Amino acid sequence: MLKVTNLYKTYSIKKQLVLANDNISFTAKNGELVWISGNSGSGKSTFLNVISGIDKMDSGEIYWDDYNLSVQSHSKNSNFRIKNCGLIFQFFQLMKTQNAFDNAILPLKIAREDTKEKKHYVYSLFESFEIASLVSKYPHELSGGEKQRVAIIRALSNHPKYFIADEITASLDKDNSKKVYSFMRSYIKENDGVGIFVSHDTIIDGYVDSSYEMNAGRLYQCI
């Protein structure tokens, strides 16, 4: 379960204070996939960065099940994130000098868990996403949609319980978008996980359990 209570986050831009997340309280239960929409600049990406522990909040509390992200050190939160969270961001951030497979197993290498068994699991993900023929290709040899799927596989590689995703189908066509959302929904349900997905892609509406809109830093549930 993800539980957020009275979350505030501000930024200083050109010596002016900007309230990016304004008193957000929010709960997502285990097994739930949540969709957050909203205009550019409404605070969505900031919210993802804060709940993942990448950015530090000004005040409030964030619990992933019984782990209190709010009170832990940056290093502990980083370790928690590596072991428990799959991060999928809008920009693929693939390493140019590594092929698709090595990019996908990067989280395993960081966690020192790149065992034969786990590598086999990652290869099975390439098959599931229909890009097994691309494991030896380098990022410059891949299309935008292919890079997108490698980034998704990378997020799945350490078999995380929680997913934090930003525009994961922006480079995919309609059919592949449906396949990705279907796979992610099944995965989250089967692993009793939590998925927080920011997206402008309305296709996601058929796969989520609840939806919210971010507006001027505040989060509103859609009915």
C-alpha positions in Angstrom: 0.0 0.0 0.0 1.1 3.6 -0.7 -0.1 6.1 1.8 0.7 9.8 1.4 -0.3 12.3 4.1 -0.2 16.1 3.9 2.5 16.2 1.3 4.1 19.6 0.5 6.9 20.2 -1.9 8.2 23.6 -3.0 10.9 24.6 -5.5 12.8 27.9 -5.8 12.9 29.1 -9.4 14.6 32.5 -10.1 14.4 33.3 -6.4 10.6 32.7 -6.3 9.0 29.9 -4.3 6.8 27.6 -6.3 4.4 25.2 -4.6 4.6 22.1 -6.7 2.6 19.7 -4.4 0.0 21.3 -2.2 -1.2 19.3 0.9 -1.7 16.0 -1.0 -3.2 13.1 1.0 -3.7 9.9 -1.0 -3.9 6.1 -0.6 -3.4 3.3 -3.1 -4.1 -0.2 -1.9 -2.1 -3.3 -2.8 -3.2 -4.7 -6.1 -4.2 -1.3 -7.4 -3.2 0.5 -10.5 -3.7 4.3 -10.3 -3.8 6.8 -13.2 -2.9 10.4 -12.7 -3.6 12.9 -15.4 -3.2 16.7 -15.6 -1.7 19.6 -17.6 2.0 20.1 -18.0 3.4 21.9 -14.9 0.6 20.8 -12.6 3.0 18.9 -10.3 2.7 15.3 -11.6 6.3 14.6 -12.2 7.3 16.3 -8.9 4.9 14.0 -7.2 6.4 10.9 -8.7 9.9 12.1 -7.8 8.9 12.7 -4.2 7.0 9.4 -3.6 10.0 7.5 -5.1 12.4 9.2 -2.8 14.4 10.9 -5.6 13.4 14.3 -4.3 12.9 15.2 -0.7 9.5 16.6 0.5 9.2 19.8 2.5 6.7 18.1 4.9 4.3 15.2 5.1 4.6 11.4 5.3 5.0 8.7 2.7 4.6 5.0 3.5 5.1 2.1 1.1 3.5 -0.6 3.2 5.4 -0.3 6.5 8.4 1.5 5.1 8.3 5.2 6.0 10.1 7.0 3.2 9.8 10.3 5.0 12.2 9.7 7.9 14.9 7.6 6.2 18.2 8.8 4.8 18.8 9.4 1.1 21.0 6.3 0.9 18.4 4.1 2.6 15.7 5.4 0.3 17.9 4.7 -2.7 18.5 1.1 -1.5 14.8 0.7 -0.9 14.0 2.0 -4.4 16.5 -0.3 -6.1 15.1 -3.4 -4.4 11.4 -2.6 -4.4 10.5 -0.1 -7.1 10.3 -0.2 -10.8 10.8 3.3 -12.2 9.7 4.1 -15.8 10.2 7.7 -16.9 9.4 9.6 -20.0 13.0 9.8 -21.1 14.4 6.3 -21.6 17.9 7.1 -20.2 19.5 4.0 -21.8 23.3 3.8 -21.7 24.6 4.3 -25.2 27.6 2.0 -24.7 25.4 -1.0 -23.5 23.3 -3.2 -25.6 19.5 -3.6 -24.9 20.0 -6.6 -22.7 22.7 -5.1 -20.6 20.6 -1.9 -20.2 17.7 -4.0 -19.0 19.7 -5.9 -16.3 21.4 -2.7 -15.0 19.2 -2.7 -11.8 20.3 -6.3 -11.2 24.0 -5.3 -11.5 23.6 -2.4 -9.1 21.9 -4.7 -6.6 24.6 -7.4 -7.3 21.8 -9.8 -8.2 22.6 -10.5 -11.8 22.3 -14.3 -11.4 21.8 -16.7 -14.3 18.2 -17.3 -13.1 17.3 -13.6 -13.0 19.0 -13.0 -16.4 16.8 -15.7 -17.8 13.7 -13.9 -16.4 14.8 -10.7 -18.1 15.2 -12.5 -21.4 11.6 -13.9 -21.0 10.4 -10.3 -20.6 12.0 -9.4 -24.0 10.0 -12.3 -25.4 6.8 -11.1 -23.7 7.3 -7.6 -25.2 8.1 -9.1 -28.6 11.6 -7.7 -28.9 13.8 -10.8 -28.2 15.5 -10.3 -31.5 16.9 -6.9 -30.2 18.8 -8.0 -27.1 22.2 -7.4 -28.8 21.2 -4.1 -30.4 22.5 -0.8 -29.1 20.2 2.2 -28.3 21.1 4.1 -31.5 19.9 1.0 -33.5 16.5 1.0 -31.8 13.3 3.0 -32.6 11.6 5.1 -30.0 9.0 2.4 -29.3 11.7 -0.3 -29.0 13.7 1.9 -26.5 10.5 2.4 -24.6 10.0 -1.3 -24.2 13.6 -1.9 -23.1 13.1 0.8 -20.4 9.9 -1.0 -19.2 11.8 -4.3 -19.1 14.6 -2.7 -17.1 12.0 -1.5 -14.6 10.6 -5.1 -14.3 14.0 -6.7 -14.1 14.4 -6.8 -10.3 10.8 -8.1 -10.0 9.6 -5.0 -8.0 6.4 -4.7 -6.0 5.8 -1.1 -6.7 5.8 0.8 -10.0 6.2 4.6 -10.6 5.7 5.5 -14.2 5.6 8.6 -16.3 4.2 8.5 -19.8 5.3 4.9 -20.5 3.5 4.6 -23.7 4.3 8.0 -25.3 6.5 6.3 -28.0 4.2 3.3 -28.5 1.4 2.7 -31.0 -2.1 1.8 -29.9 -1.7 -2.0 -30.0 1.6 -2.0 -28.1 0.2 0.5 -25.6 -2.6 -2.0 -24.9 -0.2 -4.8 -24.5 2.0 -2.9 -22.0 -1.0 -1.8 -19.9 -2.4 -5.3 -19.9 0.9 -6.8 -18.9 1.4 -4.2 -16.1 -2.1 -4.7 -14.8 -1.7 -8.5 -14.6 1.8 -8.1 -13.0 0.5 -5.7 -10.3 -2.5 -7.9 -9.5 -0.5 -11.1 -9.4 2.2 -9.6 -7.1 -0.1 -7.6 -4.9 1.8 -4.5 -5.9 1.0 -0.9 -6.5 1.2 1.1 -9.7 1.2 4.8 -10.0 1.0 5.9 -13.6 1.1 9.4 -14.9 -0.1 9.5 -18.5 -1.9 11.6 -21.2 -2.7 8.4 -23.0 -6.5 7.8 -22.5 -6.0 4.1 -23.5 -4.9 3.5 -19.9 -8.5 4.2 -18.6 -9.5 0.6 -19.5 -6.8 -0.9 -17.3 -6.7 1.2 -14.0 -8.6 0.8 -10.8 -8.9 4.5 -10.0 -8.0 7.8 -11.6 -7.0 11.2 -10.3 -6.3 14.6 -11.8 -3.4 16.9 -10.7 -4.3 20.6 -10.9 -2.1 23.4 -9.5 -0.3 21.0 -7.2 -3.4 19.4 -5.8 -4.7 15.9 -6.4 -8.4 15.3 -7.1 -10.0 11.9 -7.5 -12.1 11.5 -10.7 -15.6 10.1 -10.3 
